[in-house]
Every structure is written in C-alpha cells, then in structure tokens.
Amino acid sequence: MTDHIVVLGAGYAGLAAAKRAAARLRRTAARVTLVNASSRFVERVRLHQLAAGRRLAELPLAGLLGGSSVELVVARATGIDLAERTVRLDGPPYELRYDVLVYALGSGSGGEAVPGVREHAYPLATADEALRLRARLAETGSVTVVGGGLTGIEAAAELARPGLRVELLTTGVAGPGLSARARGHIRRSLALMGVAVREHAPVAKLGPGTLLLDDGTELPAETVVWAAGFAVPALAADAGLAADGHGRMLVDASLRSLSHPDVFGAGDAAAADRRGRTARMSCQTGLPMGRYAGEAVADLLTGREPRTARFRFVWQNVSLGRRDGVTQFTRADDTPLDAVMTGRASAAFKEAVTRSTVWFLRHPR
Ligand SMILES: Cc1cc2nc3c(=O)[nH]c(=O)nc-3n(C[C@H](O)[C@H](O)[C@H](O)COP(=O)(O)OP(=O)(O)OC[C@H]3O[C@@H](n4cnc5c(N)ncnc54)[C@H](O)[C@@H]3O)c2cc1C
C-alpha cells in the first residue's frame, strides 16, 4: 500500500517538511500532500514591512513546490480524527486520509485574555492583519505598539515616520532575551526615530481610543498594534494530541507527538524542547524543525529510527527600520552572548538571511 504523508500548514516549517520528506522518499511510492489555507506563501517575518507600506514579493506555493512531487491542497483544515487517521477540510477533497501527519499550522495573534484586544487592537500576525493595519495608518496620528519582544520592537521601528507618534509599551524591558548591549542599541535607535518606550507597563484593558495599564494609569491610544505574543490554533489539542497549556503540540526529540507516534509537529504550533527550554516561536526554529520533521518521517517510512532533531542557535536578528538593526550573537541554547553587530551591517545581514530563507525553501536539500 502507498504511504500517504499529509502536512498541515505551508509556512516555514510545513513547506520545509513536505519538500524534505518528498525528496527523501522520491524512490518509494509514498505520496506527500501539503494542505494550506492559502495558495501563497506568506513571509511572516516581513509583515511589519507590509504594514508600513512596503510591497512584498508574490510567492505562490506552486512555484516554491516546483520540481518536487508534493501535491498542494488549498483548503483550511477544520479537524483531525486521530482514530480514523483523517483530516477534515473546508474545501475539496473535504477529507484526507493519512498514514503519517505533520502538524505545522503555525500561529496567529494572541492577546485574547486581555479585555478589549479583540475589539480595539490591530494585530500583526497574518497578511490580512498587516494590510488592515496599513489602511488604518493612513488615517491615524498615533500608534501604540504593545509588546517589547522582537516583533513589537521591529514593528515600532518600521512604522516610525515623521508625523506619526509611536510609543512602545512592554511588560518588562524591551528585548528581554537580548544582552544589555543589544538593548542599549535598541533604546538609542528607537529614541532617534522618535519612538517613546515605556517599560514595566503591562496593559490590563483596551477601550475605544484609550488603554488602561495594570497600575491604573489610563493612556490615550488611537491605534493599538498588538504584538505581545502569538497564539496557536486549537486543532491539535481539540483532536486529543498531547499539548502544552497554550495548545502547542508536545513533541519528543524526533519531533514526534508524545501521545500519537504517527503524528509529527514542527514550527510555532509544536513545543520543541531545546535543552530544557521550549524553543521560541520563530522562523529560525521552524525551518530546521520542518526539515527535521521531513527527515524523521522519511526515516520512519523506510524502516529506520526517526532521527533526533539537532539544531543550535547562533544569532537573533532584529531589524530597526530598513537601515539599522541588531544582530545578537547567542549560545547554542539561544541565550545571548555579549557580542552584537549593529547598524547598517546588521540590517544588511538580516535582509540577506531573510532572502536566503526563501531560497532555502525553494531548495531545501
Ligand atoms: C511581524 C513579524 C515579524 C517576525 N520576524 C521574525 C524574525 O525576524 N525572525 C524569526 O525567526 N521569526 C520572526 N517572526 C516569527 C515567524 O514569522 C514565525 O515564528 C514563523 O512564521 C513560524 O513558522 P511556521 O511554519 O510554524 O508557521 P507559519 O509561518 O505561521 O505558517 C503556518 C501556515 O499554516 C497555515 N494555516 C494555519 N491554519 C491553517 C488551517 N487550519 N488549515 C490550513 N492551513 C492553515 C497558514 O496559512 C500558514 O501558511 C515574525 C513574525 C511576525 C508576525
């Protein structure tokens, strides 16, 4: 019988997994089907640029899959039946049977727990959200970015322009995972761009045109960009796959589900343990996870023990607009070293890495 591998999600992780599995299994009868809600690949790492008015490259999935045997199904997965080994879809063919499933549905915007976010904030996790924010920017005089992680910092810097007041609010410090040198550069760079940074300012509630901090301070907030963390789809947990408290599928060292050995997980939607810590949601993590998941699936179907996913971090890249940035060099476990690269060199480096990511997705071998 022909083995059927179904990969859910064609982001950085799912696309790499599907292409890698297909390449490794090319001499077998195995089929790989990649399911994605849209026919285009979304470069999520550039969504702050899209919101700021930049045009992004058109990247049809059919083009990125060119030369591989992966079959693309454009539909939204609505449920997984683990007993029957089927995935339900909202469009043709409506149902897919799998022998091995790769779960790589990524993440979307978070913040559901904070009252008013859903009604009043502009999230930045999908292309549609970025375009909605872009339209809003044409009619607003001030923006409050909530979230001092890398996405919030990048968004604040990218959106800053003369005539627009930009403030960044964050629960702790801006860039908590970075070294003091990197944080210092970010503070100075944002100040030069006119971005006000308010640290230790957790947001308790959003209202129309205002926001309330935990300490009771009320601030005017004409346009709030919510960049305070991502949330994952509920499909894995709803189906009964072992998942953590945030719904991320729990996987072992081979990226195999802890509860269902015929399911693998990769990218933001899977919680991979990196030396005792859950790897941060990033394309830097998702891409190697996807590649390893594809390899591990091929191992399984060719009678080998699925290999252990081994990847190490080397840097974290933060853009500060188009001409500045911080490259934070890290230990293998992603903790920061004191070494940083800043300025134009860092911006150029990040651009090169972002471009090479798409190149890698075309040629994952
Ligand atoms: C503004 C911004 C800047 C960022 N900058 C960086 C950065 O500089 N460096 C970095 O490493 N990371 C960055 N990230 C994070 C990075 O984009 C994500 O961690 C990465 O996209 C995760 O990859 P993934 O493959 O797991 O998921 P995704 O890229 O989210 O892909 C998931 C795919 O699944 C599809 N999908 C979802 N649900 C369904 C469904 N039910 N049915 C079918 N298809 C579905 C989606 O359409 C999507 O194509 C940034 C994110 C944002 C928003």
The ligand as an SDF file (V2000), in Angstrom:
LIG
                    3D

 53 58  0  0  0  0  0  0  0  0999 V2000
    5.8420   40.8460   12.0630 C   0  0  0  0  0  0  0  0  0  0  0  0
    6.5860   39.5690   12.3520 C   0  0  0  0  0  0  0  0  0  0  0  0
    7.9790   39.5710   12.3100 C   0  0  0  0  0  0  0  0  0  0  0  0
    8.6950   38.3960   12.5800 C   0  0  0  0  0  0  0  0  0  0  0  0
   10.0530   38.4220   12.4980 N   0  0  0  0  0  0  0  0  0  0  0  0
   10.7450   37.2860   12.6950 C   0  0  0  0  0  0  0  0  0  0  0  0
   12.1530   37.2650   12.5420 C   0  0  0  0  0  0  0  0  0  0  0  0
   12.7730   38.2790   12.2580 O   0  0  0  0  0  0  0  0  0  0  0  0
   12.8120   36.0950   12.7190 N   0  0  0  0  0  0  0  0  0  0  0  0
   12.1490   34.9260   13.0510 C   0  0  0  0  0  0  0  0  0  0  0  0
   12.8060   33.8820   13.1980 O   0  0  0  0  0  0  0  0  0  0  0  0
   10.8140   34.9120   13.2120 N   0  0  0  0  0  0  0  0  0  0  0  0
   10.0870   36.0570   13.0450 C   0  0  0  0  0  0  0  0  0  0  0  0
    8.7220   36.0420   13.1720 N   0  0  0  0  0  0  0  0  0  0  0  0
    8.0600   34.8100   13.6080 C   0  0  0  0  0  0  0  0  0  0  0  0
    7.8890   33.8570   12.4280 C   0  0  0  0  0  0  0  0  0  0  0  0
    7.2330   34.5030   11.3760 O   0  0  0  0  0  0  0  0  0  0  0  0
    7.0830   32.6350   12.8540 C   0  0  0  0  0  0  0  0  0  0  0  0
    7.6710   32.0830   14.0040 O   0  0  0  0  0  0  0  0  0  0  0  0
    7.0730   31.6350   11.7120 C   0  0  0  0  0  0  0  0  0  0  0  0
    6.2830   32.1340   10.6610 O   0  0  0  0  0  0  0  0  0  0  0  0
    6.5430   30.2740   12.1590 C   0  0  0  0  0  0  0  0  0  0  0  0
    6.5980   29.3880   11.0730 O   0  0  0  0  0  0  0  0  0  0  0  0
    5.5300   28.1990   10.9550 P   0  0  0  0  0  0  0  0  0  0  0  0
    5.8470   27.4770    9.7130 O   0  0  0  0  0  0  0  0  0  0  0  0
    5.4620   27.4650   12.2180 O   0  0  0  0  0  0  0  0  0  0  0  0
    4.1150   28.9300   10.8390 O   0  0  0  0  0  0  0  0  0  0  0  0
    3.5350   29.9730    9.7940 P   0  0  0  0  0  0  0  0  0  0  0  0
    4.6060   30.6990    9.0920 O   0  0  0  0  0  0  0  0  0  0  0  0
    2.5470   30.7480   10.6010 O   0  0  0  0  0  0  0  0  0  0  0  0
    2.7770   29.0700    8.7470 O   0  0  0  0  0  0  0  0  0  0  0  0
    1.6180   28.3480    9.0820 C   0  0  0  0  0  0  0  0  0  0  0  0
    0.8260   28.0950    7.8230 C   0  0  0  0  0  0  0  0  0  0  0  0
   -0.3200   27.3250    8.1660 O   0  0  0  0  0  0  0  0  0  0  0  0
   -1.4590   27.8640    7.5210 C   0  0  0  0  0  0  0  0  0  0  0  0
   -2.6390   27.5180    8.3180 N   0  0  0  0  0  0  0  0  0  0  0  0
   -2.9490   27.9410    9.5650 C   0  0  0  0  0  0  0  0  0  0  0  0
   -4.0820   27.3610    9.9870 N   0  0  0  0  0  0  0  0  0  0  0  0
   -4.4980   26.5640    8.9680 C   0  0  0  0  0  0  0  0  0  0  0  0
   -5.5800   25.6630    8.8030 C   0  0  0  0  0  0  0  0  0  0  0  0
   -6.4840   25.4710    9.7670 N   0  0  0  0  0  0  0  0  0  0  0  0
   -5.6700   24.9760    7.6570 N   0  0  0  0  0  0  0  0  0  0  0  0
   -4.7460   25.1380    6.6590 C   0  0  0  0  0  0  0  0  0  0  0  0
   -3.6980   25.9670    6.7790 N   0  0  0  0  0  0  0  0  0  0  0  0
   -3.5770   26.6640    7.9090 C   0  0  0  0  0  0  0  0  0  0  0  0
   -1.1820   29.3520    7.4430 C   0  0  0  0  0  0  0  0  0  0  0  0
   -1.9510   29.9340    6.4050 O   0  0  0  0  0  0  0  0  0  0  0  0
    0.3150   29.3620    7.1560 C   0  0  0  0  0  0  0  0  0  0  0  0
    0.5670   29.2960    5.7850 O   0  0  0  0  0  0  0  0  0  0  0  0
    7.9890   37.1990   12.9060 C   0  0  0  0  0  0  0  0  0  0  0  0
    6.5890   37.2020   12.9250 C   0  0  0  0  0  0  0  0  0  0  0  0
    5.8950   38.3690   12.6470 C   0  0  0  0  0  0  0  0  0  0  0  0
    4.3780   38.3240   12.6560 C   0  0  0  0  0  0  0  0  0  0  0  0
  1  2  1  0
  2  3  1  0
  2 52  2  0
  3  4  2  0
  4  5  1  0
  4 50  1  0
  5  6  2  0
  6  7  1  0
  6 13  1  0
  7  8  2  0
  7  9  1  0
  9 10  1  0
 10 11  2  0
 10 12  1  0
 12 13  2  0
 13 14  1  0
 14 15  1  0
 14 50  1  0
 15 16  1  0
 16 17  1  0
 16 18  1  0
 18 19  1  0
 18 20  1  0
 20 21  1  0
 20 22  1  0
 22 23  1  0
 23 24  1  0
 24 25  2  0
 24 26  1  0
 24 27  1  0
 27 28  1  0
 28 29  2  0
 28 30  1  0
 28 31  1  0
 31 32  1  0
 32 33  1  0
 33 34  1  0
 33 48  1  0
 34 35  1  0
 35 36  1  0
 35 46  1  0
 36 37  1  0
 36 45  1  0
 37 38  2  0
 38 39  1  0
 39 40  1  0
 39 45  2  0
 40 41  1  0
 40 42  2  0
 42 43  1  0
 43 44  2  0
 44 45  1  0
 46 47  1  0
 46 48  1  0
 48 49  1  0
 50 51  2  0
 51 52  1  0
 52 53  1  0
M  END
$$$$
